[in-house]
Amino acid sequence: MNAEQWAVLEAEFGTDRILRDHRLAPYTTFKIGGPADGYFEARSADELARALRLVSAHEIPHFVLGLGANILVGDRGFRGLVIRNAATARSISDDGILTVESGAIVWPDLIEFAVESGFSGIEHYAGIPSTVGGALWQNLHFLAPAPARERTMFIDEVVLDARLMHPDGSITNRDRDYFDFGYDQSILHHSGDIVLSARFQLEPGSKDRMRRIIRENLAWRAERHPPLDTEPSAGSIFQKIEGIGAGRLIDQCGMKGTRIGGIEITHRHANIMINRGNGTAADVRAMIDRVVETVERETGYRLKPEIAFVGEF
């Protein structure tokens, strides 16, 4: 960023809010990533909209960061401004309409809020790292383990509408149909829209039942997914291959436990790589290349990464 762009940002938000050369690794679930030229935390949806309008008007390269899951930030960081979405205001009405800003963390914060308020509909996503904005981006989903719930639960089942900021700077409310939800898909992947807030329609529910669902889902995930607090990861690395599964192919090639530098393919799930403490983006990229090459050579299938690559590598 040039001096004029820095001056504009600091005049709008203050020199104490715009941090320079700020390391991004702590803000990603992989705990990997170099410094951003500039870093700003938007503490409300209005601040997020103000920041987005400002960077657009002054042609400042930028990236909106949520919880930092499903991304890999380059070791050289990001040239421009990273806007971290820390907008978390929330409320719930007597008829179960949950209104929440897009930076709110789904688990445990939002789910616990809904359960304690006595409303059901989002407890199925316990344990999945995501903000509300990320949940709409990917149509957050979970294959619940209990026999009575043997189907994949999708967040779009409870979405009412969302307040969006469009690439031209306009802000509108859009209902569920606008999002064109699919498996791991929504219109947000290519529309350029940013979610400012969303509303969900929940239903009165038994706290005991919701707590049981949460326990079951957390136990199911604990057997199959590494704990983020001790084994940081970005979630599934490769896109799903319908009817086969990327993890199954990687496991078939005997790659669980493979290690490059500080990155290891976890024994819990062959499609997840964990950071053993000193992993770098370069290690991850090298591991991705090795997996793609090995799987294609031994099975004929070519895997494609599903994580987003952010910044300079």
DOVEXLO-218180 format. One record per atom (N, C-alpha, C): x, y, z; residue in one letter. Coordinates in steps of 0.02 Angstrom, whole numbers, padded with zeros to 5 digits, always signed. Atoms other than C-alpha are relative to their C-alpha. Example, Ala and Ser with C-alpha at 12.3 -4.5 7.8 and 13.67 -1.06 7.14 Angstrom:
BEGIN
+00045-00059+00000A;+00615-00225+00390A;+00045+00060+00000A;-00042-00059-00003S;+00684-00053+00357S;-00039+00055+00037S;
//
This chain:
BEGIN
+00042-00059+00000M;+00000+00000+00000M;+00044+00062+00000M;-00039-00061+00003N;+00059+00175-00036N;-00018+00046+00058N;+00009-00045-00057A;+00069+00322+00086A;-00070+00029+00002A;+00068-00029+00002E;-00096+00395+00028E;-00052-00049+00025E;+00047+00051-00023Q;-00187+00232+00057Q;+00004-00011+00075Q;-00008+00005-00073W;-00113+00214+00231W;-00034+00058+00035W;+00027-00060-00031A;-00165+00392+00271A;-00076-00002+00002A;+00074+00006+00003V;-00345+00360+00216V;-00025-00048+00053V;+00021+00050-00049L;-00360+00204+00324L;+00008+00026+00072L;-00013-00024-00067E;-00283+00285+00477E;-00044+00059+00019E;+00045-00056-00013A;-00389+00441+00459A;-00070-00024+00017A;+00067+00026-00010E;-00547+00336+00454E;-00006-00038+00066E;+00007+00045-00056F;-00510+00211+00593F;+00050+00013+00057F;-00049-00014-00052G;-00361+00281+00691G;+00062-00043-00007G;-00063+00037+00007T;-00179+00229+00696T;+00004-00061+00045T;-00002+00058-00046D;-00212+00110+00841D;-00040-00059-00027D;+00042+00053+00027R;-00337+00009+00737R;+00030-00031-00063R;-00031+00025+00061I;-00234-00011+00578I;+00071-00023+00018I;-00065+00028-00020L;-00089-00127+00620L;+00042-00016-00061L;-00045+00011+00056R;+00062-00138+00506R;+00042-00063+00010R;-00042+00061-00002D;+00160-00296+00462D;-00023-00048+00054D;+00031+00040-00053H;+00042-00401+00567H;-00005-00073-00022H;-00003+00072+00017R;+00068-00590+00568R;-00069-00031+00001R;+00067+00028+00009L;-00083-00689+00509L;-00009-00070+00028L;+00004+00070-00022A;-00041-00864+00572A;-00047-00009+00060A;+00044+00011-00058P;-00131-00841+00741P;-00075+00004-00017P;+00070-00009+00018Y;-00293-00801+00649Y;-00025-00053-00049Y;+00021+00055+00043T;-00301-00961+00547T;+00000-00065+00040T;+00002+00064-00036T;-00346-01136+00605T;+00060-00043-00014T;-00062+00036+00017F;-00188-01201+00520F;+00060+00027+00038F;-00054-00034-00035K;-00081-01079+00621K;+00061+00010-00046K;-00052-00012+00051I;+00016-01039+00462I;-00016+00065-00035I;+00010-00060+00039G;+00042-00875+00372G;+00045+00057+00020G;-00043-00058-00013G;+00159-00727+00356G;-00040+00063+00015G;+00033-00062-00020P;+00120-00544+00391P;-00039+00033-00056P;+00036-00044+00046A;-00009-00433+00309A;+00030+00069+00004A;-00023-00069-00002D;+00046-00259+00259D;-00040+00039+00051D;+00045-00033-00047G;-00106-00195+00354G;-00051-00049+00026G;+00048+00045-00032Y;-00227-00277+00474Y;-00050+00042+00039Y;+00053-00038-00034F;-00395-00212+00537F;-00054-00047+00023F;+00055+00041-00025E;-00527-00292+00647E;-00064+00042+00000E;+00065-00033+00001A;-00704-00240+00605A;-00043-00027+00056A;+00035+00023-00060R;-00801-00247+00768R;-00075+00000-00006R;+00072+00001+00012S;-00973-00225+00694S;-00012-00006-00075S;+00016+00005+00071A;-01063-00253+00530A;+00007+00068-00034A;-00007-00068+00029D;-01066-00065+00502D;+00074+00016-00013D;-00071-00011+00010E;-00877-00056+00526E;+00026-00041-00059E;-00021+00042+00055L;-00855-00200+00405L;-00020+00032-00066L;+00023-00033+00061A;-00959-00109+00273A;+00040+00063-00014A;-00041-00061+00008R;-00863+00054+00303R;+00069-00017-00028R;-00066+00019+00022A;-00697-00034+00281A;-00001-00023-00073A;+00004+00025+00069L;-00753-00122+00121L;-00011+00057-00049L;+00011-00057+00045R;-00815+00041+00045R;+00065+00040-00008R;-00062-00039+00001L;-00651+00126+00090L;+00052-00033-00045L;-00052+00034+00040V;-00537-00006+00013V;-00020-00001-00074V;+00023-00001+00070S;-00645-00010-00143S;+00012+00068-00032S;-00006-00068+00026A;-00645+00179-00165A;+00073+00019-00013A;-00071-00019+00006H;-00455+00190-00145H;+00043-00056-00029H;-00034+00054+00036E;-00411+00030-00238E;+00054-00033+00043E;-00047+00033-00046I;-00328-00050-00087I;-00011-00076-00004I;+00008+00073-00001P;-00296-00237-00108P;-00020-00024+00069P;+00025+00020-00066H;-00390-00327+00030H;-00025-00072-00001H;+00027+00067-00010F;-00449-00493+00098F;-00040+00000+00065F;+00041+00004-00060V;-00592-00523+00221V;+00012-00068+00032V;-00018+00061-00037L;-00541-00651+00353L;-00052-00013+00054L;+00046+00019-00053G;-00664-00744+00462G;+00036-00039+00053G;-00034+00042-00050L;-00613-00888+00574L;+00066-00026-00026L;-00064+00023+00027G;-00472-00933+00455G;+00003-00075-00012G;+00001+00070+00017A;-00529-01111+00420A;-00003-00007-00076A;+00003+00015+00072N;-00515-01191+00247N;+00041+00047-00043N;-00045-00043+00040I;-00377-01071+00193I;+00072-00016+00018I;-00072+00003-00012L;-00189-01073+00177L;+00029+00067-00019L;-00031-00066+00012V;-00100-00907+00196V;+00074-00011-00015V;-00069+00008+00020G;+00068-00894+00109G;+00050+00023+00053G;-00052-00016-00049D;+00230-00885+00208D;+00022+00073-00005D;-00020-00070+00009R;+00263-00712+00135R;-00057+00049+00017R;+00054-00043-00023G;+00095-00648+00195G;-00042+00029-00056G;+00048-00031+00046F;-00027-00532+00108F;+00018+00073-00012F;-00016-00069+00019R;+00012-00372+00013R;-00065+00040-00006R;+00061-00039-00002G;-00131-00258+00060G;-00028-00002+00070G;+00033-00002-00065L;-00258-00246+00201L;-00042-00063+00011L;+00042+00055-00021V;-00330-00397+00289V;-00051+00029+00049V;+00055-00023-00043I;-00500-00355+00364I;-00027-00060+00036I;+00026+00057-00039R;-00540-00476+00503R;-00070+00016+00024R;+00070-00011-00019N;-00726-00494+00530N;-00011-00022+00072N;+00012+00014-00071A;-00753-00481+00718A;-00067+00029+00021A;+00067-00026-00014A;-00935-00423+00706A;-00042-00058+00027A;+00030+00059-00032T;-01028-00536+00828T;-00067+00014+00035T;+00063-00015-00035A;-01188-00448+00888A;-00054-00051-00018A;+00050+00052+00012R;-01334-00568+00907R;-00061+00013+00045R;+00062-00003-00040S;-01513-00577+00970S;-00047-00054-00025S;+00049+00050+00020I;-01657-00699+00966I;-00069+00022+00025I;+00068-00022-00017S;-01843-00659+00964S;-00040-00056+00033S;+00042+00049-00034D;-01983-00746+01057D;-00025-00054-00048D;+00023+00050+00049D;-02033-00833+00894D;+00058-00035-00034D;-00056+00041+00023G;-01858-00904+00866G;+00040+00027-00058G;-00041-00029+00054I;-01785-00784+00738I;+00066+00024+00030I;-00068-00016-00023L;-01598-00778+00771L;+00031+00048-00049L;-00032-00051+00041T;-01518-00619+00704T;+00072+00008+00024T;-00070+00001-00022V;-01328-00618+00705V;+00045+00030-00054V;-00049-00027+00047E;-01182-00525+00627E;+00046-00055-00024E;-00032+00055+00036S;-01074-00623+00509S;+00066-00024+00029S;-00062+00022-00029G;-00915-00632+00613G;-00009-00045+00061G;+00014+00043-00058A;-01000-00730+00753A;+00023-00071-00013A;-00024+00069+00007I;-00924-00902+00783I;-00057-00048+00015I;+00057+00046-00006V;-01049-01042+00758V;+00006-00045+00061V;-00012+00043-00058W;-00971-01163+00883W;+00063+00023+00037W;+00058+00015-00042P;-00972-01145+01028P;-00048+00060+00010P;+00035-00060-00022D;-01033-00964+01041D;-00073+00002-00020D;+00069-00009+00022L;-01189-00958+00934L;-00045-00059+00019L;+00039+00059-00018I;-01246-01136+00965I;-00018+00001+00074I;+00014-00003-00071E;-01230-01115+01153E;-00053+00054+00015E;+00049-00053-00009F;-01328-00952+01142F;-00070-00024-00017F;+00065+00025+00022A;-01469-01036+01046A;-00027-00053+00048A;+00021+00054-00045V;-01475-01189+01159V;-00024+00029+00066V;+00019-00030-00064E;-01479-01085+01318E;-00063+00041-00006E;+00062-00038+00012S;-01618-00982+01240S;-00059-00046-00013S;+00053+00049+00009G;-01716-01143+01211G;-00022-00011-00072G;+00019+00006+00071F;-01713-01144+01020F;+00047-00047-00037F;-00035+00053+00035S;-01662-01286+00906S;+00005+00015-00075S;-00009-00007+00072G;-01594-01292+00728G;+00072+00005-00021G;-00071-00007+00019I;-01407-01257+00734I;+00046-00044+00043I;-00041+00041-00044E;-01349-01379+00868E;+00036-00055-00038E;-00031+00053+00040H;-01307-01505+00730H;+00071+00017-00021H;-00064-00020+00027Y;-01152-01404+00683Y;+00053+00009+00055Y;-00047-00003-00055A;-01065-01421+00851A;+00067-00031-00021A;-00067+00025+00014G;-00878-01441+00830G;+00029+00022-00066G;-00025-00022+00065I;-00866-01370+00654I;+00024+00072+00004I;-00026-00069-00004P;-00753-01216+00645P;-00027+00043-00057P;+00028-00045+00051S;-00846-01077+00555S;-00030+00062+00032S;+00040-00058-00018T;-00913-00902+00569T;-00066-00005-00036T;+00064-00001+00035V;-01089-00860+00513V;+00010+00013-00074V;-00014-00014+00071G;-01020-00786+00352G;+00027-00061-00036G;-00028+00061+00030G;-00920-00944+00320G;-00052-00054-00007G;+00053+00051+00003A;-01072-01052+00358A;-00044+00010-00061A;+00040-00013+00060L;-01171-00967+00220L;+00041-00010-00062L;-00045+00009+00057W;-01021-00969+00103W;+00000-00073-00023W;-00009+00071+00018Q;-01005-01159+00110Q;-00062-00042+00013Q;+00059+00039-00020N;-01182-01208+00161N;+00020-00052+00051N;-00026+00043-00054L;-01115-01280+00324L;-00043-00062+00008L;+00038+00062-00003H;-01163-01462+00341H;+00035-00051+00044H;-00027+00053-00043F;-01141-01614+00451F;-00043-00062-00007F;+00034+00065+00001L;-01187-01798+00432L;-00007-00024+00071L;+00011+00017-00070A;-01265-01829+00601A;+00002-00076+00010A;-00012+00071-00010P;-01222-02000+00676P;-00059-00040+00027P;+00053+00039-00033A;-01379-02047+00773A;-00046-00032-00051A;+00043+00035+00048P;-01492-02175+00685P;-00061+00040-00021P;+00060-00039+00016A;-01640-02057+00693A;+00016+00059-00045A;-00018-00059+00039R;-01541-01925+00599R;+00051-00020-00053R;-00048+00024+00049E;-01452-02026+00465E;-00007+00037-00067E;-00002-00041+00060R;-01444-01885+00339R;+00045+00060+00013R;-00042-00059-00008T;-01335-01734+00307T;-00044+00060+00016T;+00035-00061-00020M;-01396-01578+00396M;+00035+00060-00032M;-00027-00059+00033F;-01372-01415+00300F;-00025+00064+00033F;+00020-00063-00031I;-01373-01238+00369I;-00055+00035-00040I;+00051-00034+00040D;-01483-01183+00224D;-00071-00018+00022D;+00066+00020-00024E;-01627-01275+00310E;-00029+00050+00050E;+00024-00048-00050V;-01638-01136+00440V;+00013+00073-00020V;-00014-00069+00022V;-01579-00983+00341V;-00065+00033-00022V;+00056-00041+00023L;-01712-00849+00322L;+00023+00049-00055L;-00026-00050+00047D;-01614-00709+00238D;+00065+00027+00028D;-00064-00030-00022A;-01453-00609+00249A;+00006+00070-00028A;-00016-00067+00023R;-01395-00431+00234R;+00069-00003-00033R;-00060+00008+00040L;-01264-00424+00097L;+00026+00067-00025L;-00031-00056+00034M;-01141-00296+00033M;+00025-00026-00067M;-00017+00021+00068H;-01121-00311-00155H;+00063+00035-00024H;-00062-00030+00025P;-00964-00272-00256P;-00006+00075-00018P;+00008-00071+00017D;-01038-00103-00310D;-00010+00044+00061D;+00007-00039-00062G;-01053-00050-00127G;-00071+00004+00026G;+00070-00002-00024S;-01242-00068-00115S;-00011-00055+00051S;+00017+00048-00052I;-01320-00161+00031I;-00074-00018-00008I;+00069+00024+00007T;-01477-00268+00013T;-00011-00060+00045T;+00019+00061-00035N;-01571-00403+00106N;-00021-00051-00053N;+00016+00053+00048R;-01581-00567+00010R;-00025-00061+00036R;+00027+00060-00033D;-01686-00718+00052D;+00040-00062-00018D;-00038+00062+00008R;-01629-00898+00055R;+00009-00020-00073R;-00004+00022+00069D;-01667-00931-00128D;+00056+00033-00039D;-00053-00037+00035Y;-01540-00800-00183Y;+00066-00038+00002Y;-00066+00030-00012F;-01397-00905-00116F;+00015-00061-00044F;-00009+00058+00044D;-01424-01053-00233D;+00044-00053+00034D;-00040+00046-00041F;-01360-01170-00098F;+00006-00069-00032F;-00013+00068+00021G;-01282-01337-00142G;+00048-00032+00049G;-00048+00033-00044Y;-01159-01460-00066Y;+00067+00038-00004Y;-00061-00041-00003D;-01011-01351-00010D;-00004+00060-00047D;+00007-00051+00051Q;-01082-01218-00125Q;-00051+00053+00020Q;+00050-00053-00001S;-01172-01051-00128S;+00020+00052-00052S;-00014-00053+00048I;-01181-00900-00241I;+00059+00043+00022I;-00054-00042-00026L;-01053-00816-00128L;+00068-00019-00029L;-00063+00022+00028H;-00915-00917-00212H;+00020+00042-00061H;-00018-00037+00061H;-00925-00809-00368H;-00035+00067-00006H;+00037-00062+00007S;-01042-00661-00334S;+00039+00062+00024S;-00036-00056-00029G;-00918-00554-00236G;-00037+00032+00058G;+00038-00027-00057D;-01051-00523-00102D;+00035-00016+00066D;-00024+00012-00068I;-00999-00506+00080I;-00060+00000+00047I;+00055+00005-00049V;-01119-00562+00217V;+00015+00047+00058V;-00007-00045-00057L;-01144-00425+00347L;-00036-00030+00061L;+00037+00032-00054S;-01276-00515+00451S;-00049-00049-00032S;+00047+00050+00026A;-01401-00657+00435A;-00054-00013+00052A;+00055+00020-00044R;-01565-00718+00507R;-00016-00074-00011R;+00016+00071+00002F;-01609-00898+00550F;-00066-00012+00037F;+00063+00018-00034Q;-01778-00972+00592Q;+00011-00064+00040Q;-00008+00057-00044L;-01760-01086+00742L;-00068-00019+00030L;+00062+00024-00030E;-01892-01188+00832E;+00011-00016+00074E;-00008+00019-00071P;-01924-01215+01018P;+00023-00073+00005P;-00026+00068-00006G;-01829-01368+01074G;+00019-00017+00071G;-00020+00024-00065S;-01785-01474+01224S;+00075+00009+00009S;-00071-00009-00013K;-01619-01424+01299K;+00035-00067+00009K;-00030+00066-00010D;-01587-01604+01351D;+00014-00034-00068D;-00009+00030+00065R;-01613-01665+01172R;+00056+00034-00038R;-00052-00037+00036M;-01503-01527+01100M;+00069-00016+00029M;-00064+00017-00032R;-01366-01566+01226R;+00022-00070-00020R;-00017+00068+00021R;-01375-01750+01178R;+00027+00000-00071R;-00023-00005+00069I;-01357-01707+00993I;+00071+00028-00002I;-00067-00031-00001I;-01207-01597+01032I;+00052-00051+00023I;-00047+00051-00025R;-01123-01735+01134R;+00014-00053-00053R;-00009+00052+00051E;-01153-01864+00997E;+00043+00025-00058E;-00036-00027+00057N;-01089-01752+00859N;+00073+00014+00017N;-00069-00013-00020L;-00934-01699+00956L;+00039-00065+00006L;-00034+00065-00006A;-00894-01881+00995A;+00015-00029-00069A;-00010+00024+00068W;-00916-01928+00812W;+00058+00036-00033W;-00055-00039+00031R;-00800-01787+00756R;+00067-00016+00033R;-00063+00012-00036A;-00671-01827+00890A;+00035-00063-00025A;-00030+00061+00026E;-00646-02000+00815E;+00030+00009-00069E;-00018-00007+00071R;-00621-01933+00639R;+00039+00063-00018R;-00032-00063+00015H;-00550-01758+00651H;+00050+00018+00056H;-00049-00019-00051P;-00393-01697+00740P;-00023+00062+00039P;+00019-00059-00040P;-00420-01573+00884P;+00040+00061-00021P;-00034-00060+00025L;-00381-01398+00822L;+00047+00032+00050L;-00042-00034-00050D;-00308-01340+00987D;+00070-00032+00005D;-00065+00034-00005T;-00167-01470+00981T;+00028-00022-00067T;-00022+00022+00066E;-00161-01521+00798E;-00034+00045-00053E;+00031-00049+00045P;-00200-01366+00692P;-00005-00027-00071P;+00010+00021+00069S;-00272-01399+00520S;-00046+00049-00035S;+00047-00042+00040A;-00373-01317+00381A;-00061-00039-00020A;+00055+00042+00021G;-00501-01456+00372G;+00019-00041-00061G;-00013+00040+00060S;-00518-01560+00214S;+00039+00040-00051S;-00044-00035+00048I;-00383-01515+00089I;-00026-00006-00071I;+00019+00012+00070F;-00455-01592-00070F;-00076-00005-00008F;+00070+00003+00017Q;-00624-01581-00154Q;-00026-00072+00001Q;+00033+00065+00000K;-00746-01723-00135K;-00007-00027-00071K;+00014+00034+00064I;-00753-01848-00279I;-00062-00042+00012I;+00065+00032-00012E;-00934-01905-00290E;+00005-00076-00003E;+00003+00073-00001G;-00956-02086-00239G;+00065-00034+00019G;-00065+00032-00015I;-00773-02113-00198I;+00030+00031+00064I;-00029-00033-00057G;-00704-01984-00077G;+00075+00008-00007G;-00071-00014+00006A;-00535-01900-00084A;+00040-00035+00055A;-00035+00032-00055G;-00486-01965+00088G;+00009-00074-00010G;-00004+00071+00013R;-00523-02143+00036R;+00056-00017-00049R;-00053+00011+00049L;-00407-02129-00114L;+00069+00010+00031L;-00064-00014-00033I;-00267-02053-00009I;+00018-00057+00047I;-00010+00056-00047D;-00288-02190+00122D;+00019-00063-00039D;-00014+00059+00042Q;-00288-02322-00015Q;+00073+00000-00023Q;-00070-00005+00021C;-00117-02258-00067C;+00049-00003+00059C;-00042+00008-00059G;-00053-02282+00111G;+00035+00063+00023G;-00034-00063-00014M;-00016-02098+00140M;-00013+00029+00069M;+00009-00024-00068K;-00081-02077+00317K;+00067-00002+00036K;-00063-00005-00036G;+00064-02021+00425G;+00058+00028-00040G;-00052-00031+00042T;+00164-01952+00278T;+00016+00070+00027T;-00019-00065-00029R;+00263-01801+00336R;+00050+00036-00046R;-00048-00044+00034I;+00350-01656+00248I;+00009+00061+00045I;-00013-00055-00046G;+00433-01531+00363G;-00044-00007+00062G;+00044+00002-00058G;+00307-01488+00498G;-00072-00020-00016G;+00068+00018+00021I;+00155-01550+00401I;-00007-00075-00007I;+00011+00072+00000E;+00084-01724+00422E;-00073-00016-00019E;+00068+00025+00013I;-00066-01817+00350I;-00021-00040+00061I;+00020+00030-00063T;-00160-01864+00506T;-00026-00072-00009T;+00024+00069+00002H;-00198-02046+00546H;-00076-00003+00009H;+00072+00000-00011R;-00376-01994+00590R;-00039+00006-00064R;+00038-00015+00061H;-00426-01936+00416H;+00050+00017-00055H;-00052-00007+00051A;-00322-01952+00257A;-00006+00064-00040A;+00009-00063+00038N;-00393-01790+00183N;+00015+00061+00043N;-00017-00056-00044I;-00332-01684+00329I;+00074-00001+00016I;-00070-00008-00018M;-00156-01619+00355M;+00004+00042+00063M;-00006-00036-00063I;-00101-01560+00526I;+00069+00033+00005I;-00062-00037-00012N;+00031-01435+00580N;+00030-00025+00065N;-00032+00028-00059R;+00151-01519+00700R;+00038+00052+00041R;-00028-00052-00042G;+00209-01351+00766G;+00046+00047-00037G;-00045-00043+00038N;+00331-01284+00638N;-00015-00005-00075N;+00018+00007+00070G;+00237-01314+00477G;-00004+00067-00036G;+00001-00060+00041T;+00247-01187+00336T;-00048-00011-00059T;+00042+00006+00061A;+00140-01149+00184A;+00037-00038-00054A;-00040+00037+00049A;+00283-01216+00079A;-00005-00075+00012A;+00008+00071-00016D;+00270-01382+00171D;-00067-00026-00024D;+00068+00021+00020V;+00083-01389+00138V;-00003-00007-00076V;+00002+00003+00073R;+00105-01350-00047R;+00038-00062-00025R;-00039+00059+00020A;+00239-01486-00060A;-00039-00064+00013A;+00039+00059-00016M;+00125-01611+00026M;-00058-00007-00049M;+00055+00002+00049I;-00020-01566-00089I;+00026-00029-00066I;-00029+00025+00063D;+00092-01595-00240D;+00014-00075+00003D;-00017+00071-00007R;+00150-01763-00173R;-00063-00043+00000R;+00062+00039-00002V;-00028-01822-00136V;-00032-00004-00069V;+00031-00001+00067V;-00094-01768-00306V;+00037-00047-00047V;-00041+00043+00044E;+00050-01854-00396E;-00008-00074+00017E;+00005+00070-00021T;+00038-02014-00293T;-00068-00030-00016T;+00068+00025+00011V;-00151-02032-00304V;-00013-00009-00075V;+00012+00006+00072E;-00153-02000-00491E;+00039-00059-00029E;-00041+00055+00025R;-00012-02124-00521R;-00029-00068+00019R;+00021+00066-00025E;-00088-02263-00417E;-00074-00015-00011E;+00073+00012+00007T;-00276-02238-00445T;-00029+00028-00065T;+00026-00031+00060G;-00296-02132-00601G;-00043+00061+00012G;+00039-00059-00017Y;-00393-01997-00509Y;+00046+00059+00016Y;-00040-00060-00015R;-00326-01819-00502R;-00039+00043+00050R;+00032-00038-00052L;-00369-01730-00341L;+00010+00076-00011L;-00004-00073+00004K;-00405-01543-00334K;-00010+00029+00070K;+00007-00031-00066P;-00378-01436-00178P;-00067+00038+00005P;+00059-00039-00011E;-00533-01361-00101E;+00013+00060+00047E;-00017-00057-00042I;-00445-01243+00019I;+00019+00060-00044I;-00019-00061+00036A;-00415-01062-00034A;+00072+00018+00017A;-00070-00021-00009F;-00236-01000-00059F;+00001+00076+00001F;+00004-00072-00010V;-00215-00824+00008V;+00070+00029+00009V;-00063-00035-00009G;-00068-00706-00011G;+00056-00025-00044G;-00060+00015+00040E;+00109-00735-00072E;+00034-00062+00027E;-00032+00063-00018F;+00194-00904-00074F;+00073+00000-00022F;
//
